[in-house]
Amino acid sequence: MIIIEKRIWIRSGIVEELDKRQLKFLDFVLDKIKYYYRELYGTRDCYHHPLTLTRLSKLCNRNTTSVISAVRILANSIPYGSGTEPPISYDRIKSLRNNTHRAYRIFLRKNSEQKY
């Protein structure tokens, strides 16, 4: 039996169907984000900064393209019919040395941090 979950994009209202494999990968990426902020954040000098896309892809042991697509889905969509907000958010900032490089910073929302 094929498991399909519908997710609705927040601002556009587009409904997307995700299969079991995609849902498993979204849960995997979300678990790694929670792991970073629960276990690693603030423990050493290299972990005093918000989670970046590069560090997340290393934690997940996946390429950045697949990880950023999961991050976009997690940050901009919710399960169909639920009234919650997305579990994560992200922004992009300019580098001080190279203005054309815009690094991703990935954050957990306040309500997601309490649900470990």
Backbone as CSV, one residue per row, in Angstrom:
resi,resn,N_x,N_y,N_z,CA_x,CA_y,CA_z,C_x,C_y,C_z
1,MET,0.833,-1.173,0.000,0.000,0.000,0.000,0.879,1.237,0.000
2,ILE,0.567,2.173,-0.840,1.342,3.393,-0.955,0.792,4.433,0.022
3,ILE,1.710,4.966,0.832,1.325,5.993,1.793,1.597,7.351,1.161
4,ILE,0.573,8.185,1.095,0.713,9.519,0.523,0.140,10.522,1.521
5,GLU,0.909,11.569,1.789,0.453,12.639,2.666,0.366,13.912,1.850
6,LYS,-0.660,14.680,2.119,-0.816,15.959,1.438,-0.271,17.065,2.330
7,ARG,0.469,17.964,1.727,0.973,19.145,2.413,0.519,20.365,1.643
8,ILE,0.148,21.415,2.360,-0.321,22.632,1.729,0.720,23.730,1.940
9,TRP,1.055,24.406,0.856,2.001,25.515,0.928,1.284,26.714,1.531
10,ILE,1.941,27.382,2.452,1.306,28.392,3.285,0.761,29.579,2.480
11,ARG,1.561,30.226,1.723,1.132,31.469,1.086,0.346,31.251,-0.204
12,SER,0.620,30.178,-0.900,-0.041,29.972,-2.187,-1.265,29.070,-2.096
13,GLY,-1.328,28.200,-1.106,-2.447,27.286,-0.970,-2.358,26.070,-1.873
14,ILE,-1.224,25.878,-2.540,-1.037,24.719,-3.408,-0.895,23.471,-2.554
15,VAL,-1.602,22.418,-2.937,-1.536,21.150,-2.213,-0.602,20.216,-2.978
16,GLU,0.366,19.658,-2.253,1.351,18.752,-2.853,1.253,17.400,-2.161
17,GLU,1.378,16.345,-2.929,1.329,15.003,-2.369,2.741,14.448,-2.273
18,LEU,3.087,13.944,-1.091,4.406,13.368,-0.856,4.251,11.891,-0.525
19,ASP,5.150,11.072,-1.066,5.079,9.638,-0.792,5.872,9.289,0.466
20,LYS,5.885,8.007,0.791,6.504,7.522,2.027,7.997,7.846,2.085
21,ARG,8.690,7.698,0.972,10.128,7.965,0.921,10.424,9.447,1.182
22,GLN,9.639,10.323,0.583,9.830,11.755,0.789,9.518,12.153,2.225
23,LEU,8.478,11.590,2.797,8.127,11.890,4.187,9.208,11.419,5.150
24,LYS,9.774,10.257,4.872,10.855,9.734,5.704,12.072,10.654,5.654
25,PHE,12.384,11.181,4.465,13.515,12.089,4.339,13.241,13.415,5.050
26,LEU,12.016,13.925,4.981,11.676,15.155,5.701,11.824,14.958,7.207
27,ASP,11.378,13.828,7.724,11.539,13.530,9.155,13.010,13.408,9.532
28,PHE,13.802,12.809,8.645,15.236,12.657,8.883,15.922,14.020,8.980
29,VAL,15.620,14.912,8.048,16.228,16.247,8.054,15.777,17.026,9.286
30,LEU,14.507,16.956,9.632,14.011,17.649,10.818,14.661,17.107,12.086
31,ASP,14.876,15.808,12.173,15.561,15.225,13.324,16.996,15.724,13.435
32,LYS,17.679,15.878,12.313,19.057,16.385,12.337,19.101,17.847,12.752
33,ILE,18.107,18.638,12.353,18.048,20.039,12.776,17.817,20.114,14.278
34,LYS,16.896,19.302,14.787,16.641,19.264,16.227,17.876,18.780,16.980
35,TYR,18.564,17.787,16.447,19.783,17.265,17.068,20.835,18.369,17.183
36,TYR,21.004,19.161,16.118,22.000,20.235,16.143,21.696,21.222,17.264
37,TYR,20.450,21.672,17.343,20.115,22.682,18.349,20.007,22.104,19.757
38,ARG,19.727,20.831,19.888,19.610,20.212,21.207,20.980,19.793,21.748
39,GLU,21.828,19.184,20.904,23.066,18.571,21.375,24.336,19.358,21.048
40,LEU,24.383,20.014,19.898,25.638,20.600,19.438,25.734,22.110,19.621
41,TYR,24.634,22.808,19.471,24.646,24.271,19.446,25.210,24.832,20.750
42,GLY,26.280,25.606,20.610,26.886,26.262,21.760,27.912,25.447,22.513
43,THR,28.173,24.217,22.125,29.110,23.385,22.869,30.563,23.699,22.533
44,ARG,30.863,24.043,21.293,32.217,24.396,20.876,32.158,25.677,20.071
45,ASP,33.312,26.261,19.792,33.351,27.518,19.042,32.712,27.388,17.661
46,CYS,32.905,26.256,17.006,32.350,26.081,15.665,30.834,25.906,15.692
47,TYR,30.256,25.646,16.860,28.815,25.472,16.976,28.116,26.663,17.628
48,HIS,28.777,27.816,17.684,28.154,29.008,18.253,27.338,29.778,17.234
49,HIS,27.310,29.319,16.010,26.580,29.997,14.943,25.326,29.200,14.609
50,PRO,24.314,29.859,14.037,23.121,29.114,13.603,23.486,28.054,12.567
51,LEU,22.627,27.082,12.433,22.842,25.971,11.508,22.842,26.469,10.068
52,THR,23.857,26.082,9.314,23.949,26.459,7.905,23.591,25.264,7.037
53,LEU,23.357,25.552,5.789,23.017,24.488,4.848,24.166,23.501,4.688
54,THR,25.385,23.993,4.647,26.545,23.118,4.496,26.684,22.173,5.682
55,ARG,26.550,22.717,6.891,26.675,21.864,8.076,25.527,20.862,8.149
56,LEU,24.332,21.277,7.774,23.193,20.356,7.773,23.393,19.236,6.761
57,SER,23.919,19.552,5.592,24.150,18.500,4.596,25.224,17.529,5.076
58,LYS,26.188,18.011,5.839,27.191,17.107,6.411,26.589,16.235,7.509
59,LEU,25.711,16.816,8.325,25.044,16.025,9.362,24.165,14.935,8.753
60,CYS,23.499,15.272,7.657,22.603,14.318,6.998,23.346,13.370,6.068
61,ASN,24.571,13.705,5.716,25.370,12.935,4.768,24.654,12.831,3.415
62,ARG,24.112,13.967,2.979,23.421,14.077,1.702,23.930,15.315,0.978
63,ASN,23.606,15.418,-0.313,24.041,16.591,-1.050,23.158,17.791,-0.705
64,THR,23.670,18.982,-0.965,22.968,20.199,-0.564,21.670,20.407,-1.337
65,THR,21.594,19.898,-2.550,20.381,20.073,-3.347,19.192,19.355,-2.714
66,SER,19.381,18.117,-2.303,18.277,17.386,-1.687,17.942,17.953,-0.308
67,VAL,18.950,18.408,0.420,18.710,18.953,1.755,17.958,20.280,1.670
68,ILE,18.331,21.150,0.724,17.645,22.438,0.633,16.210,22.269,0.161
69,SER,15.945,21.271,-0.657,14.550,21.047,-1.052,13.725,20.596,0.149
70,ALA,14.297,19.765,1.011,13.604,19.354,2.233,13.403,20.536,3.178
71,VAL,14.406,21.388,3.285,14.297,22.568,4.149,13.199,23.499,3.640
72,ARG,13.126,23.691,2.343,12.072,24.555,1.781,10.683,23.987,2.032
73,ILE,10.535,22.677,1.889,9.236,22.061,2.152,8.881,22.187,3.631
74,LEU,9.841,21.927,4.518,9.577,22.007,5.950,9.281,23.436,6.407
75,ALA,9.897,24.421,5.764,9.736,25.807,6.194,8.510,26.483,5.595
76,ASN,8.003,25.970,4.472,6.934,26.676,3.768,5.639,25.902,3.623
77,SER,5.549,24.694,4.170,4.315,23.927,4.045,3.978,23.262,5.371
78,ILE,2.696,22.913,5.487,2.210,22.211,6.672,1.360,21.033,6.210
79,PRO,1.182,20.016,7.061,0.297,18.918,6.678,-1.119,19.435,6.400
80,TYR,-1.730,18.882,5.392,-3.058,19.319,4.965,-4.065,19.140,6.093
81,GLY,-4.781,20.203,6.403,-5.804,20.136,7.429,-5.339,20.514,8.820
82,SER,-4.054,20.689,9.024,-3.581,21.069,10.359,-3.488,22.593,10.435
83,GLY,-3.669,23.113,11.593,-3.624,24.558,11.780,-2.318,25.027,12.386
84,THR,-1.301,24.202,12.335,-0.024,24.561,12.940,0.804,25.412,11.994
85,GLU,1.937,25.864,12.472,2.874,26.572,11.606,4.052,25.651,11.313
86,PRO,4.824,25.943,10.277,5.954,25.078,9.917,6.960,24.955,11.065
87,PRO,7.625,23.800,11.179,8.522,23.574,12.315,9.834,24.356,12.246
88,ILE,10.240,24.792,11.050,11.508,25.506,10.913,11.305,26.772,10.098
89,SER,12.329,27.612,10.133,12.381,28.785,9.268,13.831,28.952,8.836
90,TYR,14.019,29.711,7.782,15.383,29.983,7.342,15.449,31.378,6.749
91,ASP,16.645,31.927,6.715,16.877,33.185,6.025,18.231,33.105,5.341
92,ARG,18.508,34.110,4.556,19.778,34.153,3.835,20.424,35.490,4.117
93,ILE,21.724,35.452,4.438,22.451,36.682,4.741,23.628,36.819,3.795
94,LYS,24.040,38.041,3.576,25.200,38.297,2.733,26.479,38.018,3.503
95,SER,27.447,37.528,2.799,28.768,37.321,3.376,29.468,38.669,3.479
96,LEU,30.312,38.832,4.484,31.045,40.089,4.633,32.100,40.257,3.554
97,ARG,32.705,39.162,3.131,33.775,39.229,2.137,33.259,39.220,0.707
98,ASN,32.195,38.481,0.450,31.680,38.328,-0.906,30.168,38.539,-0.877
99,ASN,29.708,39.695,-1.351,28.288,40.026,-1.270,27.408,39.135,-2.139
100,THR,27.975,38.483,-3.139,27.165,37.620,-3.990,26.896,36.271,-3.327
101,HIS,27.679,35.916,-2.315,27.445,34.666,-1.579,26.442,34.946,-0.465
102,ARG,25.325,34.239,-0.497,24.288,34.418,0.511,24.061,33.088,1.216
103,ALA,24.560,32.987,2.421,24.484,31.735,3.178,23.104,31.546,3.799
104,TYR,22.660,30.294,3.869,21.407,29.939,4.529,21.655,29.800,6.020
105,ARG,20.742,30.332,6.825,20.727,30.095,8.261,19.392,29.439,8.585
106,ILE,19.435,28.269,9.207,18.236,27.464,9.454,17.951,27.476,10.959
107,PHE,16.696,27.772,11.315,16.297,27.888,12.712,15.096,27.002,12.993
108,LEU,14.988,26.537,14.231,13.764,25.886,14.710,12.825,26.968,15.209
109,ARG,11.547,26.777,15.012,10.577,27.716,15.584,10.428,27.406,17.067
110,LYS,9.942,28.355,17.816,9.837,28.214,19.276,8.986,27.020,19.684
111,ASN,7.864,26.793,18.992,7.005,25.677,19.388,7.636,24.331,19.076
112,SER,8.560,24.260,18.100,9.205,22.997,17.760,10.325,22.660,18.736
113,GLU,10.943,23.674,19.334,12.050,23.419,20.251,11.570,22.708,21.513
114,GLN,10.320,22.930,21.898,9.814,22.356,23.141,9.328,20.936,22.963
115,LYS,9.212,20.429,21.743,8.636,19.111,21.506,9.702,18.054,21.219
116,TYR,10.771,18.022,21.959,11.783,16.988,21.725,11.223,15.702,22.172
